[in-house]
Amino acid sequence: MRALLCILPAIAACSSGAIELKNEAAASAIDARNAKAAEARDDLFVRPGLVADRTARRITVTAETMSLEYPPEFLLVARESSRDYEAMAVSYAKPSDIHAALEFIGMKPGQPCEPEHMRFWPKGERVTVTATWQNADGKAVAVRAEKLLFDSRLNSHIPEAGWVFTGSKRVHDPSRPGESAYEADTQDPCSIVPAYNAPGTVLDLPRRAAQGAEYGNIALNPEFKPPAGALINFAFEPERPADRPRVLDVALTVRADNAAGAAPVFDIEHAGEPDWKGRGLTTPEAVRIFANLNAAGRDPFVTVRFADDLLLRQVRPVCKLLAAIESENGIRIEPPPEGRLYYRAFIPNEEFRDRNQRMAQPWELRLSSGANGITGKLTQIIEKWPENAVRPELELVHHDAPAPADLKRLLAEHGPGLPVILVFAPGAMTHGAVMEFVRPVLPTHGVVHVFVDDPPAETTPGQTSG
């Protein structure tokens, strides 16, 4: 059932006490020198543990290396984190101060991953991170931070692609009723530079890197391993000049062609050229535009909208195409507009048609067209476990839902159940008709999977259906 549900990350408050570090006196001396330099320069921003130089567009953060005994999940965390045992270093600077310093040198925060809101890609401009320290023999070492993390799948360090300045959100502060706090300051993992897509982090990886997929595959690179308990500096710099951003917001509308039986066409608008519009594009033309944007070094963040007149049997192939080109080197698909479904809702796991293949039972909604328009039948599946049974017996309870308002009423009366609905509808039904039916219940049942329920194609002797 994991594929049916959005699994929310468990977020706890950071530890109440700051991690004890060994180099407090040396870090304080660095702070004093930075403060003295800032007296004569208004282009310096100084906070405990960091200095930001607006002219050089560089931030230097003082940190201390840890005795890491576990696979690294973070290069840098805050002192309030309880996850220092999984971090290579702990920062003397607060995450919120690092955020402010990045804004001071001209960067703007983007948006963090929020799988529960269908945002699966960290969004924002990239930051290059360089680590500098002294080895036991006094020799200075300076390397790109990516070289500190070895990926066993690549048999090399992780790609030198930088980190994304997502910025952390403001959240409720449990210690101050009615007040807010910077999430990375107050809630675990109190991440600054992670090795996976961490919740509430200041910087994030520029790709999809779920914790479960990364854990065990990432290790500290033995070629570049600073000594434990030593001071280490992290330099943060914008990857690009402010006038050459990576992020490009793109609006993609998929609509039916006027020609009967024709394939859908694509309208593409992007913020990089406000007057530029590509309308009525074929599939190859649309794919070529995205390829050209990638070749130009842009990261297209695409908001997808399906026109109401598009047939369900047309939506599914388009969604398969989008899934094929959604990647780190392709497009990054944004959460759907309000009141619409994420595109992957239309390419569900076909195994979920079989109730015995599910780990839990969502609602089922079958839509049909008739003389009175679109009507629905809602099915509630109740699991009953006989004594010593290996699998439950399934009791089906059907409810007629003649209109969207009836669907909402029935879910309220007989629910809540799982906040998941499997919709079965004929391929000739329009996207707009399906959305009209399910839109009223999205606030309570936001995970929807749409199955095209067409009968098998007829065959003639000597032919097989595809």
PyMOL commands that set and color helices and strands:
alter all, ss='L'
color gray80, all
select helices_A, chain A and resi 24-38+84-86+95-104+115-117+145-148+183-186+211-214+283-295+312-325+343-346+350-353+355-357+404-414+431-441
alter helices_A, ss='H'
color red, helices_A
select strands_A, chain A and resi 44-47+50-53+58-65+74-77+87-91+126-134+140-144+149-151+156-157+163-165+170-172+180-182+191-194+203-204+218-220+231-238+247-255+265-270+277-281+299-306+332-333+363-370+373-384+393-401+420-425+447-452
alter strands_A, ss='S'
color yellow, strands_A
deselect
rebuild
show_as cartoon
